[in-house]
Amino acid sequence: KTSSLKESSGEILQTKKPDRTTTIPDTNAEAALEATLLAELLEISNKHASSRFGNTTKKYVTASNDATEVGCSTNGGDVEERNEIHKSAKSFLECTPEDSQFNQYWYSKPTIQCLCEAIVEVAAGKKIAFLSTPSLYFALPVTERKNCTLFEFDKNWAKDPGFEFFNFEDCEAINPALQHSFDMVVVDPPFITRDVWEKYAFATKKLLKATSIGGNDEVGSVLATTVAENIPIMNELFQARPNVFKPNIPNLVYQYNVYTNFDCKALSKVNPEIKLNDK
């Protein structure tokens, strides 16, 4: 997940909030509590990021040079495909430290593995747009990645052939040649607030193909990750619902869900990394 910071001001946008808040009938009190929680989390996040990135030399992985191009199974279960995802995910995590400037927090390797298998299960051979999800884009099998585009603010990946610069503050700037051309969009914004999600939803609708079946408009597939408190927002913006599988993001202190507007076998199982009542 990578932030689209305003380049003119260099302002750091509002950070993510915890996944549990207390329900308070009074609207003003609720707003005050949320503001306090956000301020506390920002302070914790900044201190944690400073300790993690102070002496880090950053390298970036692009398309894996040691990955073998293999045919992908349509059900996400091919052994060679799983091995390639595993190898690419490992390479990405080892070579690409999280960057606090962009509010980057990577999924764990097993989570990347499961999410990529889910993506291949649903959209093998199709065009997929990855919005602020470089860890999933670069872990995808080579034969699948050639049909994909990474929409990303961090220009360190600009040399990758599938890279498209993306600033969620300016979704109108999306390349017209790529609009309404994707079968699936994978989304993980750097922030969880409604205003940011509305901008990502706008971008998603610009990218997905619009098809009509039996006189009804059908939207493409959407996979997104965010906190449980955003269930109503995910349903409203994407008609998406949470899956049984929950992603592990090691350096976040609260738990995300995986939301999709489709059924998926890969996401129907419990993630063994996540214990009940964790985070």
C-alpha positions as CSV (number, residue, x, y, z in Angstrom):
1,K,0.0,0.0,0.0
2,T,1.5,3.3,-1.0
3,S,0.5,6.8,-0.3
4,S,-0.2,9.5,-2.9
5,L,1.2,12.5,-1.0
6,K,0.6,16.0,-2.3
7,E,3.9,16.8,-3.9
8,S,3.4,20.5,-3.7
9,S,3.2,20.6,0.1
10,G,4.8,17.3,1.1
11,E,2.0,17.0,3.7
12,I,1.6,13.6,5.3
13,L,-2.1,12.6,5.1
14,Q,-4.1,11.2,8.0
15,T,-2.8,7.8,9.1
16,K,-4.8,4.6,9.5
17,K,-7.0,4.2,12.6
18,P,-7.4,1.2,14.9
19,D,-10.0,-1.4,14.0
20,R,-12.0,-1.1,17.2
21,T,-13.7,2.1,18.4
22,T,-16.2,2.6,21.2
23,T,-19.8,3.4,20.2
24,I,-20.8,6.7,21.8
25,P,-24.3,8.1,21.2
26,D,-23.1,11.7,21.3
27,T,-21.9,12.7,17.9
28,N,-19.4,15.3,19.1
29,A,-18.0,12.9,21.7
30,E,-17.6,10.2,19.1
31,A,-15.7,12.6,16.7
32,A,-13.5,13.7,19.6
33,L,-12.6,10.1,20.5
34,E,-11.8,9.2,16.9
35,A,-9.6,12.3,16.6
36,T,-7.7,11.3,19.8
37,L,-7.2,7.7,18.6
38,L,-6.0,8.8,15.2
39,A,-3.5,11.3,16.8
40,E,-2.2,8.6,19.2
41,L,-1.8,6.1,16.3
42,L,0.0,8.6,14.1
43,E,2.5,9.2,16.9
44,I,3.1,5.5,17.5
45,S,3.4,4.9,13.7
46,N,5.9,7.7,13.3
47,K,8.1,6.4,16.1
48,H,7.9,2.9,14.8
49,A,8.7,3.9,11.3
50,S,11.6,6.0,12.4
51,S,13.2,3.1,14.2
52,R,12.7,0.7,11.3
53,F,13.9,2.9,8.5
54,G,16.6,5.1,10.0
55,N,19.5,3.1,8.7
56,T,17.9,1.2,5.8
57,T,19.3,1.1,2.4
58,K,16.4,0.6,0.1
59,K,16.4,-1.7,-2.9
60,Y,13.5,-2.4,-5.2
61,V,12.6,-5.7,-6.8
62,T,10.8,-5.7,-10.1
63,A,9.9,-8.6,-12.3
64,S,11.8,-11.6,-10.8
65,N,14.8,-12.5,-12.9
66,D,15.0,-16.0,-11.5
67,A,11.3,-16.8,-12.0
68,T,10.5,-19.5,-14.5
69,E,7.7,-18.7,-16.9
70,V,5.1,-21.4,-16.5
71,G,1.5,-21.9,-17.5
72,C,-1.0,-20.9,-14.7
73,S,-3.7,-23.1,-13.5
74,T,-7.2,-21.5,-13.6
75,N,-8.0,-22.7,-10.1
76,G,-4.8,-21.2,-8.5
77,G,-3.6,-24.6,-7.3
78,D,-0.9,-25.5,-9.8
79,V,2.3,-26.5,-7.9
80,E,4.7,-24.7,-10.2
81,E,2.5,-21.6,-10.0
82,R,2.5,-21.7,-6.2
83,N,6.3,-22.1,-6.2
84,E,6.7,-19.1,-8.4
85,I,4.4,-16.9,-6.3
86,H,6.3,-18.1,-3.2
87,K,9.7,-17.3,-4.7
88,S,8.6,-13.8,-6.0
89,A,6.9,-12.9,-2.7
90,K,10.1,-13.8,-0.8
91,S,12.2,-11.8,-3.2
92,F,10.0,-8.7,-2.9
93,L,9.9,-8.8,0.9
94,E,13.7,-9.3,1.2
95,C,14.6,-6.6,-1.3
96,T,11.9,-4.0,-0.6
97,P,11.7,-2.5,2.9
98,E,8.6,-0.6,3.8
99,D,8.8,3.1,3.4
100,S,7.2,5.3,6.1
101,Q,7.1,8.2,3.7
102,F,4.5,6.4,1.6
103,N,2.9,4.6,4.6
104,Q,3.9,1.3,3.1
105,Y,3.1,-1.9,5.2
106,W,3.5,-5.1,3.3
107,Y,1.4,-8.3,3.7
108,S,3.3,-11.3,5.1
109,K,4.6,-13.9,2.6
110,P,1.9,-16.5,3.3
111,T,-0.8,-13.7,2.8
112,I,0.8,-12.6,-0.4
113,Q,0.7,-16.2,-1.5
114,C,-3.0,-16.7,-0.7
115,L,-4.1,-13.4,-2.3
116,C,-2.2,-14.0,-5.5
117,E,-3.7,-17.5,-5.7
118,A,-7.1,-15.9,-5.3
119,I,-6.4,-13.4,-8.0
120,V,-5.3,-16.1,-10.4
121,E,-8.3,-18.3,-9.5
122,V,-10.7,-15.6,-10.5
123,A,-8.9,-13.8,-13.3
124,A,-6.2,-16.0,-14.9
125,G,-5.3,-14.7,-18.3
126,K,-7.3,-11.5,-17.8
127,K,-6.3,-7.9,-17.5
128,I,-5.8,-6.8,-13.8
129,A,-5.2,-3.4,-12.4
130,F,-3.2,-3.2,-9.1
131,L,-4.0,0.0,-7.2
132,S,-1.3,0.7,-4.6
133,T,-0.5,-3.0,-4.3
134,P,3.0,-3.6,-5.5
135,S,3.7,-6.6,-3.3
136,L,0.9,-8.5,-5.0
137,Y,1.8,-7.3,-8.5
138,F,5.4,-8.4,-8.3
139,A,4.5,-11.7,-6.7
140,L,2.1,-12.7,-9.5
141,P,3.4,-15.3,-11.9
142,V,5.3,-13.8,-14.9
143,T,2.8,-15.2,-17.4
144,E,0.0,-13.4,-15.5
145,R,1.8,-10.2,-14.8
146,K,2.3,-9.4,-18.5
147,N,-1.5,-8.7,-18.6
148,C,-1.4,-6.5,-15.6
149,T,-0.7,-2.8,-14.7
150,L,0.6,-1.4,-11.4
151,F,-0.9,2.0,-10.6
152,E,1.5,3.3,-8.1
153,F,2.7,6.6,-6.5
154,D,6.2,5.4,-5.6
155,K,8.2,6.1,-8.7
156,N,11.0,3.7,-7.7
157,W,9.2,1.1,-9.8
158,A,8.8,3.4,-12.8
159,K,11.1,1.3,-15.0
160,D,8.9,-1.7,-14.8
161,P,7.0,-2.1,-18.1
162,G,3.7,-2.4,-16.3
163,F,4.1,0.7,-14.2
164,E,1.6,3.7,-14.4
165,F,2.1,6.6,-12.1
166,F,-1.1,7.0,-9.9
167,N,-2.0,9.8,-7.5
168,F,-5.4,9.1,-5.8
169,E,-5.8,12.9,-5.4
170,D,-5.9,13.2,-9.2
171,C,-7.8,10.2,-10.6
172,E,-8.9,12.2,-13.7
173,A,-5.3,11.9,-14.8
174,I,-5.5,8.1,-15.4
175,N,-4.3,7.2,-18.9
176,P,-7.4,7.3,-21.2
177,A,-6.0,4.3,-23.1
178,L,-6.3,2.2,-20.0
179,Q,-9.7,3.3,-18.8
180,H,-12.5,0.7,-18.9
181,S,-10.1,-2.0,-20.0
182,F,-9.6,-4.2,-16.9
183,D,-11.4,-7.3,-15.8
184,M,-10.3,-7.0,-12.2
185,V,-9.0,-4.3,-9.8
186,V,-7.0,-5.1,-6.7
187,V,-7.1,-2.2,-4.2
188,D,-5.2,-1.4,-0.9
189,P,-5.1,2.3,-0.2
190,P,-2.5,3.7,2.3
191,F,-5.4,5.2,4.4
192,I,-8.7,3.8,5.6
193,T,-10.8,7.0,5.7
194,R,-14.0,7.2,3.7
195,D,-12.8,10.2,1.6
196,V,-9.8,8.2,0.4
197,W,-11.8,5.1,-0.3
198,E,-14.2,7.2,-2.4
199,K,-11.3,8.3,-4.6
200,Y,-10.1,4.8,-5.0
201,A,-13.6,3.7,-5.9
202,F,-13.8,6.4,-8.5
203,A,-10.5,5.2,-10.0
204,T,-11.7,1.6,-9.9
205,K,-14.8,2.4,-11.8
206,K,-12.7,4.2,-14.4
207,L,-10.6,1.2,-14.9
208,L,-13.1,-1.7,-14.9
209,K,-14.8,-2.8,-18.1
210,A,-18.5,-2.0,-18.3
211,T,-20.5,-4.9,-19.7
212,S,-24.2,-5.5,-20.1
213,I,-25.7,-9.0,-19.6
214,G,-29.4,-9.5,-20.1
215,G,-29.9,-5.7,-20.0
216,N,-28.2,-5.4,-16.7
217,D,-24.9,-3.7,-16.2
218,E,-22.2,-6.0,-14.8
219,V,-19.1,-4.7,-13.1
220,G,-15.8,-6.5,-13.0
221,S,-14.1,-8.2,-10.1
222,V,-12.8,-6.2,-7.1
223,L,-10.5,-7.4,-4.3
224,A,-9.8,-4.9,-1.6
225,T,-8.4,-4.9,1.9
226,T,-9.2,-2.6,4.8
227,V,-10.5,-2.7,8.5
228,A,-13.7,-4.4,9.6
229,E,-15.2,-1.0,10.5
230,N,-15.3,-0.3,6.7
231,I,-17.8,-3.2,5.9
232,P,-20.6,-0.7,5.1
233,I,-18.3,1.4,2.9
234,M,-17.0,-1.7,1.0
235,N,-20.6,-2.8,0.4
236,E,-21.7,0.6,-0.7
237,L,-18.8,1.4,-3.0
238,F,-18.0,-2.1,-4.5
239,Q,-20.9,-4.4,-3.4
240,A,-18.1,-6.3,-1.7
241,R,-18.2,-8.4,1.4
242,P,-15.5,-9.8,3.8
243,N,-14.1,-13.3,3.3
244,V,-13.2,-15.9,5.9
245,F,-9.5,-15.4,5.1
246,K,-7.9,-12.4,6.9
247,P,-4.6,-11.0,5.7
248,N,-1.6,-10.7,8.0
249,I,0.2,-7.4,7.9
250,P,3.0,-7.8,10.4
251,N,3.7,-4.1,11.1
252,L,0.1,-3.0,11.5
253,V,-1.4,-3.0,15.0
254,Y,-4.9,-3.7,13.8
255,Q,-6.6,-6.4,11.7
256,Y,-7.7,-6.1,8.1
257,N,-10.4,-8.0,6.1
258,V,-10.3,-9.1,2.5
259,Y,-13.3,-7.8,0.6
260,T,-14.5,-9.2,-2.8
261,N,-17.6,-8.9,-5.0
262,F,-17.1,-12.5,-6.0
263,D,-16.8,-16.0,-4.3
264,C,-13.4,-17.5,-4.1
265,K,-12.2,-20.8,-2.9
266,A,-8.7,-19.5,-1.9
267,L,-10.3,-17.0,0.4
268,S,-12.8,-19.4,2.0
269,K,-10.2,-20.8,4.6
270,V,-9.0,-19.4,7.8
271,N,-5.5,-17.8,7.7
272,P,-3.4,-19.8,10.3
273,E,-1.3,-16.7,10.8
274,I,-4.2,-15.0,12.5
275,K,-5.3,-16.1,15.9
276,L,-8.7,-15.4,17.3
277,N,-8.9,-12.0,19.1
278,D,-5.4,-11.0,17.7
279,K,-4.9,-7.4,16.9
